[in-house]
Amino acid sequence: MKTIKHRLILPMQAKGNMGKSLEAAARACWLNQRGIAWHGFDLDGDNRTLSRLFPDLVSLLPLNGQAEDLDELITILRKTTAKPVTLVDPRAHLDGQIMKALAATHFFDIAAAQNIGLTLMVFPLDDLDVMTNLDAVCQFCGNRVEYVIVRNPARAAKTRMFDRSPLEKELLDGGAASLTLPVLSEFVKLRLAKLEADQQRGIPFNEAIGNDSLGLDIMARGVLQDWLSTMFNQYDQMATKLLPTLEAATIKPKIVPPIGEPVAAKRGAKVNLGN
């Protein structure tokens, strides 16, 4: 097996409001919690989620899908070897520009020569245009990248166009991992927003949980802790697709029941039946 020394992670989607930035923020918290060195690039000048939460690690480079954006994307690709992991949080509709940058730089060939692993986060949705675009992205990248299929029930309750489709089979046959983004309650989101307003800065999820002095509502704290734990457990399970080889080897996945399933218990196993 080839040793991956650097990992570039790119969400690719043609539609916004699918939880792309929320997932990227959770993944950044996981990297920090696991002690993995990383840096990032926030290309969404409107939301600025990743650069707001991690200003010391993320550069803000607002792009709008214009021709001149190509130079900025090439600059990002050139910096992929600066850290073990590079995160990119693009705005929606940048997939065409990203593919153009990958093609113009012959990045797949460079990545193979420099042991750079490229992972695409893909977000299926019951929308024919979105699915056609997703197919085009996957055909362009082929087996030169690894894939993580991200399902977000809060934004796409069903993915019937994707489930059991030839595209899903193609990705799964190629070793794609699957990630489910649990619903994060509005109760928690509102209190996180208030906390950021009070502190006048972005506050990563794990800091909101672990820093007592911030005073996050105790119930919101518990809900957020469970949500983040669910995300971390999924990331641990697919660490080989999110990290370089040596860093992935340090991750010890926990055995957890599938999301939405109760912990298995043997009937009568802990019952005193002798009385």
C-alpha positions in Angstrom: 0.0 0.0 0.0 1.3 3.5 -0.9 2.2 5.7 2.0 0.2 9.0 2.0 2.3 11.9 3.5 -0.3 14.7 3.0 -4.0 14.8 2.7 -6.2 17.4 0.9 -9.9 17.3 1.7 -12.3 19.0 -0.7 -16.1 19.2 -0.4 -17.6 19.3 -3.9 -21.2 20.3 -4.4 -23.2 22.5 -6.7 -25.8 23.5 -4.1 -25.4 25.5 -0.9 -27.1 25.0 2.5 -26.3 21.3 2.7 -24.2 21.4 5.9 -20.8 21.6 4.2 -19.4 24.1 6.6 -20.9 22.5 9.7 -19.3 19.2 8.8 -16.0 20.9 8.0 -16.0 22.6 11.4 -16.7 19.3 13.2 -13.9 17.7 11.3 -11.5 20.5 12.3 -12.5 20.0 15.9 -11.7 16.3 15.5 -8.3 17.0 14.1 -7.5 19.3 17.0 -8.8 16.8 19.5 -6.7 14.0 18.0 -3.6 16.2 17.8 -3.3 16.2 14.0 -1.5 19.3 12.5 -3.6 21.0 9.8 -4.3 24.2 8.1 -7.3 25.4 6.0 -8.6 27.8 3.4 -12.1 29.3 3.7 -13.4 30.3 0.2 -16.8 31.3 1.4 -16.7 35.1 2.0 -20.4 35.2 3.0 -20.5 32.7 5.9 -16.8 32.5 6.8 -17.5 29.6 9.1 -14.1 27.9 9.2 -12.0 31.1 9.3 -14.2 32.5 12.0 -13.9 29.4 14.2 -10.2 28.8 13.6 -8.6 32.2 12.7 -5.1 31.0 13.5 -5.3 28.0 11.3 -7.5 29.1 8.4 -6.9 31.7 5.7 -9.9 33.5 4.3 -9.8 33.7 0.5 -13.3 34.7 -0.7 -14.0 33.3 -4.2 -17.0 33.9 -6.4 -16.6 31.6 -9.3 -14.9 34.1 -11.6 -12.0 33.4 -14.0 -9.5 35.2 -11.8 -10.2 32.7 -9.0 -8.1 30.1 -10.7 -4.9 31.7 -9.5 -6.1 31.5 -5.8 -7.0 27.9 -6.2 -3.6 27.1 -7.7 -2.0 28.8 -4.7 -4.0 26.6 -2.4 -3.0 23.4 -4.3 0.7 24.5 -4.0 0.4 24.7 -0.2 -1.0 21.2 0.2 2.4 19.8 1.4 2.8 22.6 4.1 0.9 20.5 6.7 -0.1 16.9 7.1 -3.8 17.8 6.4 -5.2 20.7 4.3 -8.9 21.5 4.7 -10.8 23.6 2.1 -14.3 25.0 2.7 -15.5 26.3 -0.7 -18.8 28.0 -1.3 -21.3 26.3 -3.5 -21.0 26.3 -7.3 -17.2 26.4 -7.2 -16.9 22.8 -8.3 -16.3 23.8 -11.9 -13.5 26.2 -10.9 -11.9 23.5 -8.6 -11.9 20.9 -11.4 -10.4 23.5 -13.8 -7.6 24.2 -11.3 -7.0 20.4 -10.8 -6.8 19.9 -14.5 -4.7 23.0 -15.3 -2.0 22.1 -12.7 -2.0 18.3 -13.6 -2.6 18.0 -9.8 -3.5 14.3 -9.9 -0.1 13.5 -11.4 1.7 15.8 -8.9 -0.3 14.2 -6.0 0.8 10.7 -7.1 4.4 11.8 -7.3 4.4 13.6 -3.9 2.3 11.1 -2.0 -0.6 13.5 -1.6 -4.0 11.9 -0.9 -7.1 13.7 -2.1 -10.5 13.1 -0.5 -13.8 14.4 -1.9 -16.7 15.0 0.4 -19.9 14.5 -1.7 -23.4 15.5 -0.7 -26.2 13.6 -2.5 -29.6 15.3 -2.8 -32.9 14.6 -4.5 -32.3 17.1 -7.2 -31.7 16.0 -10.8 -29.3 18.9 -11.5 -27.3 18.3 -8.3 -27.0 14.6 -9.0 -26.0 15.2 -12.6 -23.3 17.5 -11.4 -22.2 15.0 -8.7 -21.9 12.4 -11.4 -19.8 14.7 -13.6 -17.4 15.5 -10.6 -17.0 11.8 -9.9 -16.4 11.0 -13.6 -13.8 13.7 -13.7 -11.9 12.5 -10.6 -12.5 8.8 -11.1 -10.3 6.5 -8.9 -7.6 9.2 -8.5 -9.3 10.3 -5.3 -11.1 8.8 -2.3 -14.7 9.6 -1.5 -16.8 10.2 1.6 -20.5 10.3 1.0 -22.1 12.8 3.4 -25.8 12.5 4.2 -27.5 15.3 6.1 -31.0 14.4 7.1 -31.7 18.0 8.3 -31.2 19.2 4.7 -32.1 16.1 2.7 -34.4 13.8 4.6 -34.3 11.4 1.7 -31.7 10.6 -1.0 -33.8 8.4 -3.2 -32.1 9.5 -6.4 -28.8 8.3 -5.0 -29.7 5.3 -2.9 -29.2 2.1 -4.8 -28.3 4.0 -7.9 -25.5 3.1 -10.3 -23.6 6.1 -9.0 -23.8 5.0 -5.4 -22.7 1.4 -6.4 -19.8 2.9 -8.3 -18.6 4.9 -5.3 -19.1 2.1 -2.8 -17.4 -0.4 -5.1 -14.5 2.0 -5.2 -14.2 2.0 -1.4 -16.2 5.2 -0.5 -16.9 5.8 3.2 -20.3 7.0 4.4 -20.9 9.8 6.9 -24.2 10.8 8.5 -24.4 14.4 9.8 -26.7 14.1 12.9 -29.2 16.9 13.3 -27.9 19.6 15.6 -30.8 21.1 17.4 -31.8 24.8 17.0 -31.7 25.0 20.8 -27.9 24.4 20.7 -27.3 26.6 17.6 -29.0 29.6 19.2 -27.0 29.3 22.4 -23.7 28.9 20.4 -24.6 32.0 18.4 -25.3 33.9 21.6 -22.0 32.7 23.1 -20.1 34.0 20.0 -21.9 37.3 20.2 -21.1 37.7 23.9 -17.4 36.7 23.3 -17.1 38.6 20.0 -15.3 35.7 18.4 -15.9 32.3 16.9 -16.0 29.4 19.3 -15.2 25.9 18.1 -17.6 23.2 19.3 -15.0 21.4 21.5 -14.1 24.6 23.2 -17.7 25.4 23.9 -18.0 22.0 25.6 -14.6 22.0 27.4 -14.2 25.6 28.6 -16.2 26.0 31.8 -15.6 29.7 31.9 -17.6 30.3 28.7 -20.7 29.3 30.6 -22.6 27.5 27.8 -26.0 26.4 28.9 -25.5 23.0 30.6 -28.3 21.3 28.6 -26.9 22.7 25.3 -23.5 21.5 26.4 -24.7 18.0 26.9 -26.5 17.8 23.6 -23.5 19.3 21.8 -21.2 16.8 23.5 -23.3 13.9 22.3 -23.5 15.3 18.8 -19.7 15.9 18.6 -19.0 12.4 20.0 -21.1 10.9 17.2 -19.2 12.8 14.6 -15.8 11.9 16.1 -16.6 8.2 16.2 -17.5 8.3 12.5 -14.3 10.2 11.7 -12.3 7.6 13.7 -13.8 4.8 11.7 -12.7 6.4 8.4 -9.4 7.9 9.5 -7.5 6.4 6.6 -9.5 8.5 4.2 -9.1 11.7 6.2 -5.5 11.6 7.3 -2.0 10.7 6.0 -0.9 7.1 6.6 1.2 7.7 9.7 -1.4 9.9 11.4 -4.2 7.5 10.6 -2.3 4.7 12.3 -2.5 6.6 15.6 -6.3 6.6 15.6 -7.9 3.8 17.5 -11.6 3.6 16.5 -14.1 2.8 19.1 -16.7 0.1 18.5 -20.0 1.9 18.5 -23.5 0.8 17.5 -24.8 2.1 14.2 -26.3 5.5 14.3 -30.0 5.3 15.1 -29.7 1.8 16.5 -30.0 0.9 20.2 -27.1 -0.9 21.9 -27.5 -4.6 21.5 -28.5 -6.4 24.7 -29.1 -10.1 25.2 -32.6 -10.8 26.5 -32.4 -11.8 30.1 -28.6 -11.6 30.4 -28.6 -9.5 33.5 -31.8 -10.8 35.1 -31.9 -13.0 38.2 -34.0 -15.9 37.0 -33.2 -18.1 40.0 -35.7 -16.5 42.4 
